[in-house]
């Protein structure tokens, strides 16, 4: 869980000379007496002190393994402070988004504020579009890596296929060369036989003509 605690409080200045501030808690997620007292007596008065850091409307504090997110809304009737505490693993964007939700509920109806419900909602990654998109991208990256691994695993088989293809290609080229040689040999044999037949025919015709001449 990223967000561990949330609180909304109203603050007003009773005396600027004596630095007397009045802080009253409107809503909180759970009863944390010590933590609540630190926020009421130390953090919020510090933000309201003009001689300290009162010019800041947003404040981020770190303490050990926790981070405090505080937003101050100023008004003529008094200031409103929205406080969210999360572990360091918590994303700042989600914490500030919860503070915006707290502010909306406060201005809608502060008596019906349910910070526990808001905390559960914002701690659920399924309710954050950016986190869902990032998870989807990570899943896609994993699928792509798996696909590449499968191709690499089949590298040897693919190599054998390529070698086999090259071998068949070489055999085809040799067969083509052999076919040309055989075709040329058959052509030369046909020419030889044709020449021989013509020569034999010429001799036969000459012999017949000679016999006819003698007979006459």
HURALIN-V704592 format. One record per residue. N is the residue number from 0. SS is DSSP state (A for helix, B for strand, O for the rest). PHI is phi as a letter, one per 20 degrees, with the letter a starting at -180 (NA if undefined). PSI is psi in degrees with one decimal (999 if undefined). Layout:
n->(N & N)
ss->(SS & SS)
phi->(PHI & PHI)
psi->(PSI & PSI)
This chain:
n->(0 & 1 & 2 & 3 & 4 & 5 & 6 & 7 & 8 & 9 & 10 & 11 & 12 & 13 & 14 & 15 & 16 & 17 & 18 & 19 & 20 & 21 & 22 & 23 & 24 & 25 & 26 & 27 & 28 & 29 & 30 & 31 & 32 & 33 & 34 & 35 & 36 & 37 & 38 & 39 & 40 & 41 & 42 & 43 & 44 & 45 & 46 & 47 & 48 & 49 & 50 & 51 & 52 & 53 & 54 & 55 & 56 & 57 & 58 & 59 & 60 & 61 & 62 & 63 & 64 & 65 & 66 & 67 & 68 & 69 & 70 & 71 & 72 & 73 & 74 & 75 & 76 & 77 & 78 & 79 & 80 & 81 & 82 & 83 & 84 & 85 & 86 & 87 & 88 & 89 & 90 & 91 & 92 & 93 & 94 & 95 & 96 & 97 & 98 & 99 & 100 & 101 & 102 & 103 & 104 & 105 & 106 & 107 & 108 & 109 & 110 & 111 & 112 & 113 & 114 & 115 & 116 & 117 & 118 & 119 & 120 & 121 & 122 & 123 & 124 & 125 & 126 & 127 & 128 & 129 & 130 & 131 & 132 & 133 & 134 & 135 & 136 & 137 & 138 & 139 & 140 & 141 & 142 & 143 & 144 & 145 & 146 & 147 & 148 & 149 & 150 & 151 & 152 & 153 & 154 & 155 & 156 & 157 & 158 & 159 & 160 & 161 & 162 & 163 & 164 & 165 & 166 & 167 & 168 & 169 & 170 & 171 & 172 & 173 & 174 & 175 & 176 & 177 & 178 & 179 & 180 & 181 & 182 & 183 & 184 & 185 & 186 & 187 & 188 & 189 & 190 & 191 & 192 & 193 & 194 & 195 & 196 & 197 & 198 & 199 & 200 & 201 & 202 & 203 & 204 & 205 & 206 & 207 & 208 & 209 & 210 & 211 & 212 & 213 & 214 & 215)
ss->(O & O & B & B & B & B & B & B & B & B & B & B & B & B & B & O & O & O & O & B & B & B & B & B & B & B & B & B & O & O & O & O & A & A & A & A & A & A & A & A & A & A & A & A & A & A & A & A & O & O & O & O & O & O & O & O & O & B & B & B & B & B & B & O & O & B & B & B & B & B & B & B & B & O & O & O & O & O & B & B & B & B & B & B & B & B & B & O & O & O & O & A & A & A & A & A & A & A & A & A & A & A & A & A & A & A & A & A & A & A & A & A & O & O & A & A & A & A & A & A & A & A & A & O & A & A & A & O & A & A & A & A & A & A & A & A & A & A & A & A & A & A & A & A & A & A & A & A & A & A & A & A & A & O & A & A & A & A & A & A & A & A & A & A & A & A & A & A & A & A & A & A & A & A & A & A & A & A & A & A & A & A & A & A & A & A & A & A & A & A & A & A & A & A & A & A & A & A & A & A & A & A & A & A & A & A & A & A & A & A & A & A & A & A & A & O)
phi->(NA & e & e & d & b & b & b & c & c & d & c & b & e & e & b & f & f & e & l & d & c & d & c & c & e & e & b & b & f & b & f & c & g & f & f & f & f & f & f & f & e & d & f & f & g & f & f & e & f & f & e & d & c & f & f & e & e & c & c & c & d & d & b & l & e & c & c & d & d & c & c & d & d & e & b & f & e & q & e & d & d & d & c & c & d & c & f & f & f & f & e & g & g & f & f & f & f & f & f & f & f & f & f & f & f & f & f & f & a & f & f & d & f & c & f & f & f & f & f & f & f & f & e & e & g & f & e & d & f & f & f & f & f & f & f & f & f & f & f & f & f & f & f & f & f & f & f & f & f & f & f & f & f & e & f & f & f & f & f & f & f & f & f & f & f & f & f & f & f & f & f & f & f & f & f & f & f & f & f & f & f & f & f & f & f & f & f & f & f & f & f & f & f & f & f & f & f & f & f & f & f & f & f & f & f & f & f & f & f & f & f & f & f & f & f & f)
psi->(132.2 & -56.3 & 126.7 & -21.0 & 147.1 & 148.3 & 144.2 & 130.3 & 152.7 & 139.4 & 144.1 & 155.4 & 119.5 & -35.0 & 119.7 & -30.4 & -40.3 & 1.7 & 52.2 & 118.4 & 144.7 & 124.8 & 130.4 & 131.7 & 130.4 & -43.3 & 153.1 & 161.8 & -39.2 & 161.1 & 106.0 & 85.6 & -49.7 & -46.5 & -42.4 & -41.1 & -38.4 & -42.8 & -43.2 & -41.0 & -21.2 & -54.6 & -56.2 & -46.6 & -33.4 & -38.3 & -25.9 & -13.3 & 117.0 & -25.3 & -2.5 & -101.7 & 35.4 & -13.6 & -11.0 & 132.6 & -15.2 & 138.7 & 138.7 & 119.0 & 145.3 & 141.7 & 112.1 & -113.6 & 10.4 & 154.6 & 133.4 & 126.9 & 122.0 & 131.3 & 133.2 & 127.3 & 118.6 & 145.3 & 165.0 & -24.0 & -14.2 & 161.0 & 153.2 & 134.8 & 126.7 & 122.4 & 130.6 & 132.6 & 132.3 & 165.6 & 165.2 & -20.8 & -15.7 & 141.8 & 131.0 & -39.9 & -41.8 & -37.1 & -44.2 & -32.3 & -38.3 & -39.0 & -38.5 & -39.7 & -39.0 & -42.3 & -40.5 & -46.2 & -37.5 & -45.8 & -17.0 & -54.0 & 95.7 & -21.6 & -18.5 & 18.7 & 137.0 & 86.8 & -29.1 & -41.8 & -41.1 & -39.8 & -45.3 & -38.8 & -48.2 & -17.5 & -10.1 & 113.1 & -24.8 & -18.1 & 0.5 & 114.9 & -40.4 & -42.5 & -41.3 & -41.5 & -41.4 & -41.0 & -39.4 & -39.8 & -42.1 & -41.2 & -40.9 & -41.2 & -40.6 & -42.4 & -42.2 & -41.1 & -42.3 & -44.2 & -41.8 & -40.9 & -39.1 & -41.1 & -41.8 & -36.8 & -31.1 & 12.9 & -44.3 & -43.3 & -42.2 & -38.3 & -41.3 & -38.8 & -41.7 & -43.7 & -43.2 & -39.8 & -42.3 & -39.8 & -43.5 & -36.0 & -44.2 & -42.4 & -38.3 & -41.0 & -41.8 & -41.7 & -39.7 & -41.6 & -42.2 & -37.9 & -40.3 & -43.3 & -43.5 & -41.3 & -43.0 & -38.5 & -40.1 & -37.8 & -45.4 & -38.7 & -40.7 & -41.0 & -43.1 & -46.8 & -38.8 & -42.5 & -42.1 & -40.7 & -40.3 & -43.5 & -44.4 & -41.0 & -38.9 & -41.5 & -43.2 & -43.8 & -38.7 & -39.8 & -44.3 & -42.0 & -39.1 & -42.5 & -41.1 & -39.1 & -43.8 & -40.4 & -36.6 & 999)
